[in-house]
Amino acid sequence: MIKPTFQFRIEKETPDYGVFIFEPLQQGYGQTLGNSLRRVLLSSMPGAAIVQVKISGVKHLFSTLKGMKEDIVEFTLNLKKVRINYSGDKPVKITLEKTGPGKITAADFKVPSGVEIVNKDQVLGTLADKNAKLKGEFIVESGFGYIPFEERESSEIGVIPLDAIFTPVKRVNYHVSATRVGRVTNFDRLNMEVWTDGTIAPKDAVLRAAETLSSFFNQIVNPQEVEEEVEEVTEYKAEEPSLTIEELELPTRIVNALLKVGVRNVADIQKAGRKKISKVKNLGGKSLKIIEAALVEKGVELKD
């Protein structure tokens, strides 16, 4: 049996970015570990997100609020950028009440104990004058990966469901190179980069991903009896095809234009293709290049 004798070390780490080295690995294990960790990091890390909005005076997503420069679509796009620390099992309500003039930021949220807004400087909107006012209730939930808004449709007038981007890991890159032990040169060195939203340290994310994989493999070696009947559930993974267009970190103008024609994620972009995307209103050749560059970063190619 091949036993793991490699070392794991931190090359660099900030609150939202880390570089990690695994070496020396048996030949082939660099790719095995790198791919497995990357998939788990992108799909199975717990996080929290705003999943539902209700704003006084607003009936639906395509409304406007008197005195606010941004329309509700743009406001909700900014809401999705708010990163939250919350690990409770039940949904929790946070509120926001702001009178103009001035910017509305994530720092304006009033939150109960157990909920923390991480990026308080995130701008949500702009109130133009002293008569402008925004008053709203927002539901926060914890979860995994990504769940589209269609899964939480509400018949209540004024309730706007949002795509839930739970995953705290924004991006993972890795590459494998050769390394040596003494005179033997056929070993792997795995170099991994992890970007997070700041709600979890990159090292903690890697360790949690490793623990998740370990628990799954342990079920093969030391199987535990399952007491309850396993129900088949729909799983949403925050991997490339299901990444939302917001997660591509495109300019707000481009995101708005895509949303208005029903393009919500990478799969929709791939389905439309380069020709149809280029015909979207307010998108030109420069916008198309920006979209293609963002897709390439995620390892996705836009076809004709």
ChimeraX commands (.cxc) that place a marker at each C-alpha (Angstrom):
marker #1 position 0.00,0.00,0.00 radius 0.5
marker #1 position 1.22,3.49,-0.88 radius 0.5
marker #1 position 1.30,5.58,2.28 radius 0.5
marker #1 position 1.07,9.38,2.21 radius 0.5
marker #1 position 4.34,10.97,3.34 radius 0.5
marker #1 position 3.94,14.40,1.76 radius 0.5
marker #1 position 3.95,17.74,3.53 radius 0.5
marker #1 position 1.26,20.42,3.36 radius 0.5
marker #1 position 2.48,23.96,3.82 radius 0.5
marker #1 position 1.24,27.50,3.40 radius 0.5
marker #1 position 3.19,29.50,0.83 radius 0.5
marker #1 position 1.09,32.64,1.24 radius 0.5
marker #1 position -2.17,33.56,2.96 radius 0.5
marker #1 position -4.34,36.65,3.40 radius 0.5
marker #1 position -7.92,36.71,4.76 radius 0.5
marker #1 position -9.28,35.91,1.28 radius 0.5
marker #1 position -6.39,34.39,-0.72 radius 0.5
marker #1 position -4.02,31.53,-0.10 radius 0.5
marker #1 position -1.30,29.55,-1.89 radius 0.5
marker #1 position -0.70,26.01,-0.64 radius 0.5
marker #1 position 1.93,23.40,-1.50 radius 0.5
marker #1 position 1.60,19.61,-1.26 radius 0.5
marker #1 position 4.84,17.68,-1.83 radius 0.5
marker #1 position 6.33,15.20,-2.49 radius 0.5
marker #1 position 3.41,13.19,-3.85 radius 0.5
marker #1 position 3.52,9.87,-5.66 radius 0.5
marker #1 position 3.35,10.42,-9.40 radius 0.5
marker #1 position -0.27,10.98,-10.46 radius 0.5
marker #1 position -1.50,11.93,-7.01 radius 0.5
marker #1 position -0.99,15.64,-7.63 radius 0.5
marker #1 position -3.77,15.62,-10.21 radius 0.5
marker #1 position -5.93,13.31,-8.09 radius 0.5
marker #1 position -5.69,15.47,-4.98 radius 0.5
marker #1 position -5.88,18.77,-6.85 radius 0.5
marker #1 position -9.01,17.90,-8.81 radius 0.5
marker #1 position -10.78,16.35,-5.81 radius 0.5
marker #1 position -10.05,19.26,-3.47 radius 0.5
marker #1 position -11.04,21.82,-6.11 radius 0.5
marker #1 position -14.42,20.20,-6.71 radius 0.5
marker #1 position -15.23,19.97,-3.01 radius 0.5
marker #1 position -14.04,23.53,-2.36 radius 0.5
marker #1 position -16.37,24.88,-5.06 radius 0.5
marker #1 position -19.41,22.74,-4.29 radius 0.5
marker #1 position -19.47,21.72,-0.65 radius 0.5
marker #1 position -18.32,24.58,1.56 radius 0.5
marker #1 position -21.07,25.97,3.82 radius 0.5
marker #1 position -21.93,29.65,3.66 radius 0.5
marker #1 position -24.77,32.13,4.05 radius 0.5
marker #1 position -26.62,34.43,1.67 radius 0.5
marker #1 position -29.59,36.76,1.35 radius 0.5
marker #1 position -32.25,34.63,-0.34 radius 0.5
marker #1 position -35.35,36.82,-0.22 radius 0.5
marker #1 position -36.16,40.54,-0.29 radius 0.5
marker #1 position -39.23,42.61,0.52 radius 0.5
marker #1 position -39.05,46.39,0.05 radius 0.5
marker #1 position -41.80,48.83,0.93 radius 0.5
marker #1 position -43.36,50.25,-2.22 radius 0.5
marker #1 position -41.84,47.63,-4.53 radius 0.5
marker #1 position -44.08,44.98,-6.09 radius 0.5
marker #1 position -41.67,43.00,-8.24 radius 0.5
marker #1 position -38.08,42.66,-9.46 radius 0.5
marker #1 position -38.48,44.96,-12.45 radius 0.5
marker #1 position -39.81,47.86,-10.40 radius 0.5
marker #1 position -38.09,51.09,-9.42 radius 0.5
marker #1 position -38.04,52.85,-6.06 radius 0.5
marker #1 position -38.79,56.56,-6.08 radius 0.5
marker #1 position -35.67,58.54,-5.26 radius 0.5
marker #1 position -33.21,55.64,-5.70 radius 0.5
marker #1 position -30.86,55.95,-8.67 radius 0.5
marker #1 position -30.55,52.20,-9.17 radius 0.5
marker #1 position -33.47,50.06,-10.34 radius 0.5
marker #1 position -34.44,47.01,-8.28 radius 0.5
marker #1 position -32.59,44.61,-10.59 radius 0.5
marker #1 position -29.31,46.45,-9.96 radius 0.5
marker #1 position -30.08,46.73,-6.24 radius 0.5
marker #1 position -30.58,42.95,-5.95 radius 0.5
marker #1 position -27.36,42.33,-7.89 radius 0.5
marker #1 position -25.56,44.36,-5.24 radius 0.5
marker #1 position -27.34,42.42,-2.49 radius 0.5
marker #1 position -25.86,39.18,-3.84 radius 0.5
marker #1 position -22.39,40.63,-3.25 radius 0.5
marker #1 position -23.04,41.00,0.49 radius 0.5
marker #1 position -21.09,38.32,2.35 radius 0.5
marker #1 position -22.48,37.08,5.63 radius 0.5
marker #1 position -21.28,34.92,8.50 radius 0.5
marker #1 position -24.20,32.84,9.75 radius 0.5
marker #1 position -24.30,29.12,10.50 radius 0.5
marker #1 position -27.77,28.70,12.00 radius 0.5
marker #1 position -30.17,26.02,10.79 radius 0.5
marker #1 position -33.17,28.32,10.42 radius 0.5
marker #1 position -33.74,31.37,8.18 radius 0.5
marker #1 position -33.18,34.69,9.95 radius 0.5
marker #1 position -34.50,38.17,9.14 radius 0.5
marker #1 position -32.34,41.26,8.84 radius 0.5
marker #1 position -33.68,44.76,8.16 radius 0.5
marker #1 position -32.58,47.98,6.53 radius 0.5
marker #1 position -34.08,51.46,6.79 radius 0.5
marker #1 position -32.31,54.41,5.20 radius 0.5
marker #1 position -33.29,57.98,4.33 radius 0.5
marker #1 position -31.43,60.04,1.74 radius 0.5
marker #1 position -29.51,61.67,0.44 radius 0.5
marker #1 position -26.55,59.31,0.36 radius 0.5
marker #1 position -25.31,55.82,-0.37 radius 0.5
marker #1 position -26.90,52.69,1.05 radius 0.5
marker #1 position -24.24,50.20,2.18 radius 0.5
marker #1 position -24.20,46.80,3.83 radius 0.5
marker #1 position -23.26,48.58,7.08 radius 0.5
marker #1 position -26.84,49.91,7.20 radius 0.5
marker #1 position -28.28,46.45,7.86 radius 0.5
marker #1 position -29.60,45.78,11.35 radius 0.5
marker #1 position -28.78,42.19,12.21 radius 0.5
marker #1 position -29.58,39.94,15.18 radius 0.5
marker #1 position -26.94,38.22,17.25 radius 0.5
marker #1 position -25.25,35.36,15.42 radius 0.5
marker #1 position -25.26,37.22,12.10 radius 0.5
marker #1 position -22.25,39.22,10.88 radius 0.5
marker #1 position -21.95,41.31,7.73 radius 0.5
marker #1 position -18.38,40.84,6.50 radius 0.5
marker #1 position -18.08,43.43,3.70 radius 0.5
marker #1 position -19.88,46.36,5.32 radius 0.5
marker #1 position -18.55,48.80,2.72 radius 0.5
marker #1 position -20.45,47.06,-0.10 radius 0.5
marker #1 position -22.60,49.71,-1.82 radius 0.5
marker #1 position -26.20,48.63,-2.44 radius 0.5
marker #1 position -27.72,51.77,-3.90 radius 0.5
marker #1 position -27.91,55.57,-3.84 radius 0.5
marker #1 position -30.75,57.71,-2.50 radius 0.5
marker #1 position -30.88,60.96,-4.45 radius 0.5
marker #1 position -32.56,63.38,-2.01 radius 0.5
marker #1 position -33.91,63.81,1.53 radius 0.5
marker #1 position -37.36,62.59,0.50 radius 0.5
marker #1 position -36.01,59.26,-0.76 radius 0.5
marker #1 position -36.34,56.33,1.62 radius 0.5
marker #1 position -35.71,52.61,1.50 radius 0.5
marker #1 position -37.22,50.24,4.02 radius 0.5
marker #1 position -36.86,46.53,3.60 radius 0.5
marker #1 position -36.76,43.07,5.14 radius 0.5
marker #1 position -34.26,40.47,3.98 radius 0.5
marker #1 position -34.12,36.74,4.71 radius 0.5
marker #1 position -30.73,35.13,5.30 radius 0.5
marker #1 position -30.16,31.36,5.13 radius 0.5
marker #1 position -27.16,29.08,5.41 radius 0.5
marker #1 position -26.50,26.40,2.83 radius 0.5
marker #1 position -24.13,24.90,0.27 radius 0.5
marker #1 position -23.23,25.79,-3.30 radius 0.5
marker #1 position -25.82,27.62,-5.35 radius 0.5
marker #1 position -29.63,27.43,-5.48 radius 0.5
marker #1 position -31.51,29.35,-8.20 radius 0.5
marker #1 position -34.35,31.69,-7.27 radius 0.5
marker #1 position -36.88,29.43,-9.03 radius 0.5
marker #1 position -36.59,27.01,-6.10 radius 0.5
marker #1 position -38.11,29.56,-3.72 radius 0.5
marker #1 position -40.82,31.26,-5.79 radius 0.5
marker #1 position -43.35,33.13,-3.64 radius 0.5
marker #1 position -46.94,34.07,-4.45 radius 0.5
marker #1 position -46.83,36.94,-1.96 radius 0.5
marker #1 position -46.86,40.33,-3.70 radius 0.5
marker #1 position -43.65,42.25,-3.10 radius 0.5
marker #1 position -41.55,39.24,-2.07 radius 0.5
marker #1 position -38.57,38.90,-4.41 radius 0.5
marker #1 position -36.62,35.61,-4.24 radius 0.5
marker #1 position -32.91,35.75,-5.08 radius 0.5
marker #1 position -30.41,33.28,-6.46 radius 0.5
marker #1 position -28.64,32.00,-3.35 radius 0.5
marker #1 position -24.85,31.99,-3.70 radius 0.5
marker #1 position -23.85,30.20,-0.51 radius 0.5
marker #1 position -20.37,29.07,-1.43 radius 0.5
marker #1 position -17.67,31.16,0.30 radius 0.5
marker #1 position -15.02,29.95,-2.15 radius 0.5
marker #1 position -14.88,32.21,-5.20 radius 0.5
marker #1 position -12.19,30.50,-7.21 radius 0.5
marker #1 position -9.67,27.64,-7.09 radius 0.5
marker #1 position -6.66,27.10,-9.36 radius 0.5
marker #1 position -4.07,24.36,-9.18 radius 0.5
marker #1 position -1.18,23.03,-11.20 radius 0.5
marker #1 position 1.08,20.03,-10.85 radius 0.5
marker #1 position 4.82,20.10,-11.47 radius 0.5
marker #1 position 7.67,17.62,-11.03 radius 0.5
marker #1 position 9.75,17.51,-7.87 radius 0.5
marker #1 position 12.48,15.25,-6.54 radius 0.5
marker #1 position 13.40,13.34,-3.42 radius 0.5
marker #1 position 17.12,12.72,-3.39 radius 0.5
marker #1 position 17.98,11.33,-6.81 radius 0.5
marker #1 position 14.44,10.24,-7.58 radius 0.5
marker #1 position 12.67,12.80,-9.77 radius 0.5
marker #1 position 9.30,11.23,-10.56 radius 0.5
marker #1 position 7.33,12.87,-7.75 radius 0.5
marker #1 position 4.53,15.43,-7.98 radius 0.5
marker #1 position 4.31,18.88,-6.43 radius 0.5
marker #1 position 0.78,20.28,-6.14 radius 0.5
marker #1 position 0.45,24.07,-6.05 radius 0.5
marker #1 position -3.06,25.29,-5.17 radius 0.5
marker #1 position -4.49,28.82,-5.07 radius 0.5
marker #1 position -7.75,29.50,-3.22 radius 0.5
marker #1 position -9.78,32.71,-3.25 radius 0.5
marker #1 position -12.60,33.16,-0.70 radius 0.5
marker #1 position -15.10,35.91,0.08 radius 0.5
marker #1 position -13.53,36.55,3.48 radius 0.5
marker #1 position -16.11,34.63,5.51 radius 0.5
marker #1 position -13.69,31.70,5.77 radius 0.5
marker #1 position -9.88,31.67,5.73 radius 0.5
marker #1 position -8.44,29.90,2.66 radius 0.5
marker #1 position -6.49,27.43,4.84 radius 0.5
marker #1 position -9.64,26.54,6.80 radius 0.5
marker #1 position -11.49,25.97,3.53 radius 0.5
marker #1 position -8.79,23.57,2.31 radius 0.5
marker #1 position -8.77,21.70,5.63 radius 0.5
marker #1 position -12.57,21.43,5.63 radius 0.5
marker #1 position -12.54,20.14,2.05 radius 0.5
marker #1 position -9.95,17.53,3.02 radius 0.5
marker #1 position -12.08,16.47,6.01 radius 0.5
marker #1 position -15.11,16.14,3.75 radius 0.5
marker #1 position -13.24,13.90,1.32 radius 0.5
marker #1 position -11.79,11.89,4.20 radius 0.5
marker #1 position -15.25,11.25,5.67 radius 0.5
marker #1 position -16.53,9.99,2.32 radius 0.5
marker #1 position -13.57,7.66,1.81 radius 0.5
marker #1 position -13.88,6.45,5.40 radius 0.5
marker #1 position -17.43,5.32,4.64 radius 0.5
marker #1 position -15.93,2.93,2.09 radius 0.5
marker #1 position -13.27,1.57,4.48 radius 0.5
marker #1 position -15.38,1.59,7.65 radius 0.5
marker #1 position -19.01,1.73,6.50 radius 0.5
marker #1 position -21.53,3.04,9.00 radius 0.5
marker #1 position -25.07,1.74,8.84 radius 0.5
marker #1 position -27.61,4.23,7.57 radius 0.5
marker #1 position -30.61,4.25,9.88 radius 0.5
marker #1 position -32.95,6.29,7.71 radius 0.5
marker #1 position -33.94,5.65,4.14 radius 0.5
marker #1 position -31.96,7.89,1.83 radius 0.5
marker #1 position -34.12,10.27,-0.17 radius 0.5
marker #1 position -32.96,11.46,-3.56 radius 0.5
marker #1 position -32.59,15.24,-3.53 radius 0.5
marker #1 position -31.65,17.74,-6.19 radius 0.5
marker #1 position -28.08,18.90,-5.79 radius 0.5
marker #1 position -26.80,22.23,-6.99 radius 0.5
marker #1 position -23.07,22.50,-7.43 radius 0.5
marker #1 position -21.21,25.76,-7.76 radius 0.5
marker #1 position -19.05,24.42,-10.57 radius 0.5
marker #1 position -18.60,25.95,-13.99 radius 0.5
marker #1 position -21.94,25.36,-15.84 radius 0.5
marker #1 position -24.08,26.44,-12.88 radius 0.5
marker #1 position -21.97,29.44,-11.88 radius 0.5
marker #1 position -24.15,32.54,-11.95 radius 0.5
marker #1 position -23.17,35.47,-14.14 radius 0.5
marker #1 position -22.61,37.45,-10.94 radius 0.5
marker #1 position -19.93,34.93,-9.93 radius 0.5
marker #1 position -18.09,35.69,-13.17 radius 0.5
marker #1 position -17.48,39.16,-11.69 radius 0.5
marker #1 position -18.66,40.92,-14.83 radius 0.5
marker #1 position -19.40,44.66,-14.88 radius 0.5
marker #1 position -22.89,45.49,-13.60 radius 0.5
marker #1 position -23.90,46.88,-17.00 radius 0.5
marker #1 position -23.18,43.53,-18.68 radius 0.5
marker #1 position -24.89,41.52,-15.93 radius 0.5
marker #1 position -28.00,43.71,-16.22 radius 0.5
marker #1 position -28.15,43.26,-19.99 radius 0.5
marker #1 position -27.80,39.47,-19.73 radius 0.5
marker #1 position -30.41,39.15,-16.97 radius 0.5
marker #1 position -32.95,41.09,-19.01 radius 0.5
marker #1 position -32.79,38.44,-21.76 radius 0.5
marker #1 position -32.96,35.52,-19.32 radius 0.5
marker #1 position -29.25,34.63,-19.22 radius 0.5
marker #1 position -28.58,33.80,-15.57 radius 0.5
marker #1 position -25.60,31.45,-15.50 radius 0.5
marker #1 position -22.69,30.00,-17.47 radius 0.5
marker #1 position -24.88,27.22,-18.89 radius 0.5
marker #1 position -27.21,29.86,-20.36 radius 0.5
marker #1 position -24.25,31.67,-21.94 radius 0.5
marker #1 position -22.97,28.42,-23.45 radius 0.5
marker #1 position -26.42,27.58,-24.79 radius 0.5
marker #1 position -26.81,31.01,-26.42 radius 0.5
marker #1 position -23.35,31.00,-27.99 radius 0.5
marker #1 position -21.20,33.87,-29.21 radius 0.5
marker #1 position -23.57,34.92,-32.02 radius 0.5
marker #1 position -26.69,35.34,-29.85 radius 0.5
marker #1 position -24.81,36.97,-26.97 radius 0.5
marker #1 position -23.33,39.57,-29.34 radius 0.5
marker #1 position -26.87,40.57,-30.39 radius 0.5
marker #1 position -28.04,41.32,-26.83 radius 0.5
marker #1 position -29.07,44.95,-26.43 radius 0.5
marker #1 position -26.34,47.18,-24.93 radius 0.5
marker #1 position -23.64,44.54,-25.51 radius 0.5
marker #1 position -21.00,45.17,-28.16 radius 0.5
marker #1 position -17.74,43.61,-29.25 radius 0.5
marker #1 position -15.88,44.91,-26.20 radius 0.5
marker #1 position -18.50,43.43,-23.84 radius 0.5
marker #1 position -18.24,40.08,-25.62 radius 0.5
marker #1 position -14.46,40.05,-25.10 radius 0.5
marker #1 position -14.97,40.78,-21.38 radius 0.5
marker #1 position -17.44,37.88,-21.12 radius 0.5
marker #1 position -15.10,35.51,-22.97 radius 0.5
marker #1 position -12.15,36.48,-20.75 radius 0.5
marker #1 position -14.23,35.83,-17.62 radius 0.5
marker #1 position -15.25,32.42,-18.98 radius 0.5
marker #1 position -11.66,31.49,-19.82 radius 0.5
marker #1 position -10.69,32.20,-16.19 radius 0.5
marker #1 position -13.22,29.55,-15.19 radius 0.5
marker #1 position -11.98,27.12,-17.83 radius 0.5
marker #1 position -15.02,27.56,-20.10 radius 0.5
marker #1 position -14.98,28.31,-23.83 radius 0.5
marker #1 position -17.72,30.31,-25.56 radius 0.5
marker #1 position -18.71,28.54,-28.77 radius 0.5
marker #1 position -20.16,30.01,-31.97 radius 0.5
marker link #1:1,2 radius 0.2
marker link #1:2,3 radius 0.2
marker link #1:3,4 radius 0.2
marker link #1:4,5 radius 0.2
marker link #1:5,6 radius 0.2
marker link #1:6,7 radius 0.2
marker link #1:7,8 radius 0.2
marker link #1:8,9 radius 0.2
marker link #1:9,10 radius 0.2
marker link #1:10,11 radius 0.2
marker link #1:11,12 radius 0.2
marker link #1:12,13 radius 0.2
marker link #1:13,14 radius 0.2
marker link #1:14,15 radius 0.2
marker link #1:15,16 radius 0.2
marker link #1:16,17 radius 0.2
marker link #1:17,18 radius 0.2
marker link #1:18,19 radius 0.2
marker link #1:19,20 radius 0.2
marker link #1:20,21 radius 0.2
marker link #1:21,22 radius 0.2
marker link #1:22,23 radius 0.2
marker link #1:23,24 radius 0.2
marker link #1:24,25 radius 0.2
marker link #1:25,26 radius 0.2
marker link #1:26,27 radius 0.2
marker link #1:27,28 radius 0.2
marker link #1:28,29 radius 0.2
marker link #1:29,30 radius 0.2
marker link #1:30,31 radius 0.2
marker link #1:31,32 radius 0.2
marker link #1:32,33 radius 0.2
marker link #1:33,34 radius 0.2
marker link #1:34,35 radius 0.2
marker link #1:35,36 radius 0.2
marker link #1:36,37 radius 0.2
marker link #1:37,38 radius 0.2
marker link #1:38,39 radius 0.2
marker link #1:39,40 radius 0.2
marker link #1:40,41 radius 0.2
marker link #1:41,42 radius 0.2
marker link #1:42,43 radius 0.2
marker link #1:43,44 radius 0.2
marker link #1:44,45 radius 0.2
marker link #1:45,46 radius 0.2
marker link #1:46,47 radius 0.2
marker link #1:47,48 radius 0.2
marker link #1:48,49 radius 0.2
marker link #1:49,50 radius 0.2
marker link #1:50,51 radius 0.2
marker link #1:51,52 radius 0.2
marker link #1:52,53 radius 0.2
marker link #1:53,54 radius 0.2
marker link #1:54,55 radius 0.2
marker link #1:55,56 radius 0.2
marker link #1:56,57 radius 0.2
marker link #1:57,58 radius 0.2
marker link #1:58,59 radius 0.2
marker link #1:59,60 radius 0.2
marker link #1:60,61 radius 0.2
marker link #1:61,62 radius 0.2
marker link #1:62,63 radius 0.2
marker link #1:63,64 radius 0.2
marker link #1:64,65 radius 0.2
marker link #1:65,66 radius 0.2
marker link #1:66,67 radius 0.2
marker link #1:67,68 radius 0.2
marker link #1:68,69 radius 0.2
marker link #1:69,70 radius 0.2
marker link #1:70,71 radius 0.2
marker link #1:71,72 radius 0.2
marker link #1:72,73 radius 0.2
marker link #1:73,74 radius 0.2
marker link #1:74,75 radius 0.2
marker link #1:75,76 radius 0.2
marker link #1:76,77 radius 0.2
marker link #1:77,78 radius 0.2
marker link #1:78,79 radius 0.2
marker link #1:79,80 radius 0.2
marker link #1:80,81 radius 0.2
marker link #1:81,82 radius 0.2
marker link #1:82,83 radius 0.2
marker link #1:83,84 radius 0.2
marker link #1:84,85 radius 0.2
marker link #1:85,86 radius 0.2
marker link #1:86,87 radius 0.2
marker link #1:87,88 radius 0.2
marker link #1:88,89 radius 0.2
marker link #1:89,90 radius 0.2
marker link #1:90,91 radius 0.2
marker link #1:91,92 radius 0.2
marker link #1:92,93 radius 0.2
marker link #1:93,94 radius 0.2
marker link #1:94,95 radius 0.2
marker link #1:95,96 radius 0.2
marker link #1:96,97 radius 0.2
marker link #1:97,98 radius 0.2
marker link #1:98,99 radius 0.2
marker link #1:99,100 radius 0.2
marker link #1:100,101 radius 0.2
marker link #1:101,102 radius 0.2
marker link #1:102,103 radius 0.2
marker link #1:103,104 radius 0.2
marker link #1:104,105 radius 0.2
marker link #1:105,106 radius 0.2
marker link #1:106,107 radius 0.2
marker link #1:107,108 radius 0.2
marker link #1:108,109 radius 0.2
marker link #1:109,110 radius 0.2
marker link #1:110,111 radius 0.2
marker link #1:111,112 radius 0.2
marker link #1:112,113 radius 0.2
marker link #1:113,114 radius 0.2
marker link #1:114,115 radius 0.2
marker link #1:115,116 radius 0.2
marker link #1:116,117 radius 0.2
marker link #1:117,118 radius 0.2
marker link #1:118,119 radius 0.2
marker link #1:119,120 radius 0.2
marker link #1:120,121 radius 0.2
marker link #1:121,122 radius 0.2
marker link #1:122,123 radius 0.2
marker link #1:123,124 radius 0.2
marker link #1:124,125 radius 0.2
marker link #1:125,126 radius 0.2
marker link #1:126,127 radius 0.2
marker link #1:127,128 radius 0.2
marker link #1:128,129 radius 0.2
marker link #1:129,130 radius 0.2
marker link #1:130,131 radius 0.2
marker link #1:131,132 radius 0.2
marker link #1:132,133 radius 0.2
marker link #1:133,134 radius 0.2
marker link #1:134,135 radius 0.2
marker link #1:135,136 radius 0.2
marker link #1:136,137 radius 0.2
marker link #1:137,138 radius 0.2
marker link #1:138,139 radius 0.2
marker link #1:139,140 radius 0.2
marker link #1:140,141 radius 0.2
marker link #1:141,142 radius 0.2
marker link #1:142,143 radius 0.2
marker link #1:143,144 radius 0.2
marker link #1:144,145 radius 0.2
marker link #1:145,146 radius 0.2
marker link #1:146,147 radius 0.2
marker link #1:147,148 radius 0.2
marker link #1:148,149 radius 0.2
marker link #1:149,150 radius 0.2
marker link #1:150,151 radius 0.2
marker link #1:151,152 radius 0.2
marker link #1:152,153 radius 0.2
marker link #1:153,154 radius 0.2
marker link #1:154,155 radius 0.2
marker link #1:155,156 radius 0.2
marker link #1:156,157 radius 0.2
marker link #1:157,158 radius 0.2
marker link #1:158,159 radius 0.2
marker link #1:159,160 radius 0.2
marker link #1:160,161 radius 0.2
marker link #1:161,162 radius 0.2
marker link #1:162,163 radius 0.2
marker link #1:163,164 radius 0.2
marker link #1:164,165 radius 0.2
marker link #1:165,166 radius 0.2
marker link #1:166,167 radius 0.2
marker link #1:167,168 radius 0.2
marker link #1:168,169 radius 0.2
marker link #1:169,170 radius 0.2
marker link #1:170,171 radius 0.2
marker link #1:171,172 radius 0.2
marker link #1:172,173 radius 0.2
marker link #1:173,174 radius 0.2
marker link #1:174,175 radius 0.2
marker link #1:175,176 radius 0.2
marker link #1:176,177 radius 0.2
marker link #1:177,178 radius 0.2
marker link #1:178,179 radius 0.2
marker link #1:179,180 radius 0.2
marker link #1:180,181 radius 0.2
marker link #1:181,182 radius 0.2
marker link #1:182,183 radius 0.2
marker link #1:183,184 radius 0.2
marker link #1:184,185 radius 0.2
marker link #1:185,186 radius 0.2
marker link #1:186,187 radius 0.2
marker link #1:187,188 radius 0.2
marker link #1:188,189 radius 0.2
marker link #1:189,190 radius 0.2
marker link #1:190,191 radius 0.2
marker link #1:191,192 radius 0.2
marker link #1:192,193 radius 0.2
marker link #1:193,194 radius 0.2
marker link #1:194,195 radius 0.2
marker link #1:195,196 radius 0.2
marker link #1:196,197 radius 0.2
marker link #1:197,198 radius 0.2
marker link #1:198,199 radius 0.2
marker link #1:199,200 radius 0.2
marker link #1:200,201 radius 0.2
marker link #1:201,202 radius 0.2
marker link #1:202,203 radius 0.2
marker link #1:203,204 radius 0.2
marker link #1:204,205 radius 0.2
marker link #1:205,206 radius 0.2
marker link #1:206,207 radius 0.2
marker link #1:207,208 radius 0.2
marker link #1:208,209 radius 0.2
marker link #1:209,210 radius 0.2
marker link #1:210,211 radius 0.2
marker link #1:211,212 radius 0.2
marker link #1:212,213 radius 0.2
marker link #1:213,214 radius 0.2
marker link #1:214,215 radius 0.2
marker link #1:215,216 radius 0.2
marker link #1:216,217 radius 0.2
marker link #1:217,218 radius 0.2
marker link #1:218,219 radius 0.2
marker link #1:219,220 radius 0.2
marker link #1:220,221 radius 0.2
marker link #1:221,222 radius 0.2
marker link #1:222,223 radius 0.2
marker link #1:223,224 radius 0.2
marker link #1:224,225 radius 0.2
marker link #1:225,226 radius 0.2
marker link #1:226,227 radius 0.2
marker link #1:227,228 radius 0.2
marker link #1:228,229 radius 0.2
marker link #1:229,230 radius 0.2
marker link #1:230,231 radius 0.2
marker link #1:231,232 radius 0.2
marker link #1:232,233 radius 0.2
marker link #1:233,234 radius 0.2
marker link #1:234,235 radius 0.2
marker link #1:235,236 radius 0.2
marker link #1:236,237 radius 0.2
marker link #1:237,238 radius 0.2
marker link #1:238,239 radius 0.2
marker link #1:239,240 radius 0.2
marker link #1:240,241 radius 0.2
marker link #1:241,242 radius 0.2
marker link #1:242,243 radius 0.2
marker link #1:243,244 radius 0.2
marker link #1:244,245 radius 0.2
marker link #1:245,246 radius 0.2
marker link #1:246,247 radius 0.2
marker link #1:247,248 radius 0.2
marker link #1:248,249 radius 0.2
marker link #1:249,250 radius 0.2
marker link #1:250,251 radius 0.2
marker link #1:251,252 radius 0.2
marker link #1:252,253 radius 0.2
marker link #1:253,254 radius 0.2
marker link #1:254,255 radius 0.2
marker link #1:255,256 radius 0.2
marker link #1:256,257 radius 0.2
marker link #1:257,258 radius 0.2
marker link #1:258,259 radius 0.2
marker link #1:259,260 radius 0.2
marker link #1:260,261 radius 0.2
marker link #1:261,262 radius 0.2
marker link #1:262,263 radius 0.2
marker link #1:263,264 radius 0.2
marker link #1:264,265 radius 0.2
marker link #1:265,266 radius 0.2
marker link #1:266,267 radius 0.2
marker link #1:267,268 radius 0.2
marker link #1:268,269 radius 0.2
marker link #1:269,270 radius 0.2
marker link #1:270,271 radius 0.2
marker link #1:271,272 radius 0.2
marker link #1:272,273 radius 0.2
marker link #1:273,274 radius 0.2
marker link #1:274,275 radius 0.2
marker link #1:275,276 radius 0.2
marker link #1:276,277 radius 0.2
marker link #1:277,278 radius 0.2
marker link #1:278,279 radius 0.2
marker link #1:279,280 radius 0.2
marker link #1:280,281 radius 0.2
marker link #1:281,282 radius 0.2
marker link #1:282,283 radius 0.2
marker link #1:283,284 radius 0.2
marker link #1:284,285 radius 0.2
marker link #1:285,286 radius 0.2
marker link #1:286,287 radius 0.2
marker link #1:287,288 radius 0.2
marker link #1:288,289 radius 0.2
marker link #1:289,290 radius 0.2
marker link #1:290,291 radius 0.2
marker link #1:291,292 radius 0.2
marker link #1:292,293 radius 0.2
marker link #1:293,294 radius 0.2
marker link #1:294,295 radius 0.2
marker link #1:295,296 radius 0.2
marker link #1:296,297 radius 0.2
marker link #1:297,298 radius 0.2
marker link #1:298,299 radius 0.2
marker link #1:299,300 radius 0.2
marker link #1:300,301 radius 0.2
marker link #1:301,302 radius 0.2
marker link #1:302,303 radius 0.2
marker link #1:303,304 radius 0.2
view
